[in-house]
Amino acid sequence: MKIHNKKLVTLVVLFSLFINGISQAKVRAVNSRRNFEQSVAKENMVVVLFYDDKDKGLTRMYEDVSTNQTYDDADVVFLKVNAARKELSELASLYGVAAMPTFIFFNKGKRLIDNNGPAAMLTGSVSRDALQSSIDKHYGPEIKQYIVKKDARNDKRFDQENERWKLYFYPRVMVVPSYGPEERTLE
């Protein structure tokens, strides 16, 4: 009996960790260059963190920023690249990452350019507010447009579903125009 309870407790704990991991998995870890290129090319707005093994606190902050409801509604994708790994260090050097950590911004597969001309990136230790303000600076208008379009699509879908269901609910006025007690006959 004790073994059965122990297995049950272990199963419940693993299940809760799995569910918690799914709900907190807003940041995708990049395993290869191909995975990185596919993720950047496929998504609209992408924020990439190039980090070192020593930056565990920064990755937690990055995950906290990714759970922001506005970014979630706008489908902003957050990637993290461990540049300490050999195959991913080449990717970091390809994008000109000289210091760790570095945040790079992509839009529709292309690297964002600042108004001054250089590529849009944040280097060094960055606070949560600085990262959020940078994301809002680079993606702000596009996030708002995307959310408005997404809400419009959802409203249209909701209206279409309501129209489909109206056929299954027959109000009295639709079935018989005058349906009073005198017209009801018991047979």
N, C-alpha and C positions, 0 to 999 in steps of 0.2 A: 504494500500500500504506500509506503514511504517513497519508493522508487517511482511509482505512478504520479504522486504529487510533485516530486522533484522534476520529472519530465514535463508535467503540465506547467509548472512555474517557469521553467526554462523556455518553453514554447511561447508563453505569454510575454515574457521579457523580450525575446527575439522578435516577436510580432510587433510589439510596441516600438522597439528600436527601428524596425523596418518602416513602419508608418511614420515615425518621427523623421527618419532620413528622407523619405519621399516628400514630406511637407517642407523640409528645409533645403531640399536639393535645387536651389535656384541657380547655383553656380556650377557650371560644367567643367570638369577637369579634362584637359587636353592630354592625350596619350601619344600622339604622333603628329608629324607635320601634315600628313594627309587629313587627319581628323580636324586639325586647326583650319586648314584651307577650306574644307567643306563647310565647317560651321560658319566661318566668316562670309563665304560666298552665298550661303543659303539664307541667312538672316538679314533683316533690315538694319537694326541698330545693335551693335556689338561693342561691349566694353571688355578689353582683355587686360588681365593682370599678369605681368611677368614677375615672378617672385623667386626667392631662394628658400632653401629648407629652413632657414633661421627665422623667417617671417610668419610664424604661426598666428600671432596676434593680429597681424594685418589681414590675413586670409579670413579670420573670424569677422573682422570689421567689414570686409568686402562682402561676405555672405549676409551680414546684417543689412547693408545698403541694398543688396539685391532683393531683399524681401519688401522693399518699399512698394506700396500698393500702386502708385502711379507707374512705376517701371514695370510692374507685373501686368497692369492693364494694357500698357503699350507694347508688351512682348519684347522688352529689351533683354538681350541675351548677355549673360556674364560668363566669361571664360577665364580660367586660370591656367597658366603655363608655368610649370616648375622648371626654371632655366638651369637648375643644378644638374638635371639629367642631361647626359651627353647628346642624345638625339634632339632634345629640345633647346639645347644651348645654341645650336646652329640656327635654329629658328629665331632666337633672340638676337643673334648677331645680324641676321638678315634684315630685321626691322630696326636695327640701329640702337638696340637697348644696351646702354653702357653701364647704368647703375641699377641696382635692385632696391626696392621694387619700382616698376614702371607700369603705368596705365596707358594703353593705346586705344583710340576710338576708331571704329569702322562704321561705315554706313553703306549698305547695299553692296558689300564686297570690296569697297574702296576705303583706303585710309583717309580719315578726315584731315583737312588742312586748316590751320588757324587763319585768322584774318591777316596776320603779319606775314604769312607765307610758309613757316615751318609746319611739320606734321603736328597734329594735336596729340599731346601726350603730357602726362604728369610723371615726374621723376622724384624719387626719394620718399621719405616718410610723409604720408599724406593723412590729414585728419578726415573723419567721416564727412564733416561739413564741406571741406574743400573738394572732396570727391563728388558729393551730391551737387554742389554748385557747378562743378565742371561738367557733369553729365547734363544738368539743366541748361548750361550755356550752349553745349554742342547739339543737344537733341531736343531742347525745350519746345520750339514751335512744332517740330515734327511729332513729338509725343502727344501734344494737344490735338493735332490734326488726326493722328492715328486713333486716339481714343474717341474722338467725335465720329469718325467713320465706323469704328467698331461698334459704338453704341447705336448708330443708325442701322447697321446691318442686323444687330440683335433685335432692335425694335421692329424692323421689317419682318424678320423671321417670326417674332412673337405675334405680330398682326396676321401673318399668313396662317400660323397655327390656330389662332382664334377663329379665322374664317373657315378653316377646315372643320373645326369642331361644331360650328353653328348648325351644320346639317344634322347632327345627331340629337340636338335638343330642340324640340318642337314646342314653342309657346302656343297657347290657345289661339292667339290672334293669327298665327300662321296657318294652323290646321283648319279651324272653322271660324269664320268671322264673327258670328253671333252664337255663342255657346252658353246660353243661360239655363237656368233650372227647368224652365218650361219646355225646352227643346230636348231635354234628356228623357229618354223613355226606357223603362226597365222591361226587358223582354223575358 
